[in-house]
Amino acid sequence: MRLRDPRLLKAYMMLAGINQARLGRRAGCSRQFIHMLLTGEKRSCRSDVADRIEEAVRVRSGTLFVPTDQPVERNVTHVRPTRTRPSV
């Protein structure tokens, strides 16, 4: 599976409050592999790993990854992480 955009993965990680090490453990890969996805050094992974990454950051299947044989859409809506304050 091919990662749509490393920035999108990073944004969803921030929203989920998950770091590289924890995401690696949940996805069954190393922290270094997650780092390589985030920096663009790696652009793809096995479908089971992609599924676990999407599950760990709580997004629907196909949000972050597309099958390798499909072109990657560049006009993906980008998520701007915001921090919400607890209501008082």
N, C-alpha and C positions, 0 to 999 in steps of 0.2 A: 504494500500500500504506500502511496506517495503522500507526503505531508503537503497540505495546501499552502501554508504560510507559517514559518517559524514564529512570527510575531503574534499570530492568532493563538498558537499553542501557549506562548508565554502569557498572553492576556488571560486565557482561561485558567492557567495555573495560578495566577495571582488572584483571580476571582474565587477559586476553590481553596485558596490558602495552602497550597501544596508546593513543596520545594522539589528540586531535581532528585534528591536521594529517595524521598518518599514515593515520588511518582515512579521511579525506577523499580522500587520494591513492589509496588502495586501492579506494575505492568510486566514484571518478570524479566527485567533487563537491568543494566547497570546505570548508575548516575551519569557515568561518562557518556553512555549512549544517548541519554536524554539531553545532555549538554551538546552533543554533536547535532542532534535534531534542532535544538534552539539556535545554534550558530550557523546552521546551513551546511555544515560539513557532511552530514548525512541527510538525505531527503526522503528515504523510504525505510519501511520495516515490514515484517511479516504481518499478515492480517490479524492474527491473534494478539499480537503486541499492540497494534493500532486499536483494536477493540478495547483492550484493557486500559490503554491511555485515555481514550474517550470516556470510558466508564469512570475512571478515577477522577477526571476533571468535570464529570457530570454534564456531558453533552451528548446529543443524539448521535447515533452511528452515522458516519459520513460527513460530520461537521468539520473534522480536522483532516481526515484522510480520504483519498479517492483511490480506486484501483489503479495500479501502476500503468495499465494500458490506456487509461483515459487521460485526456489533457487536463491540466490543472487550471481552474478558472481563476483569473487574477482579480476579478471584480467581486470578491467575497466581502460581505459586510464586515467591517472590522469592529471589534468590541473594544470600547474604551473602558477599562476598569475604573470603577469609582468606589470610593470608600464611603460607606453609609454610617452615619452616626446613630447610635441607639436613641430611640425616642424617649423623651423624659416625661 
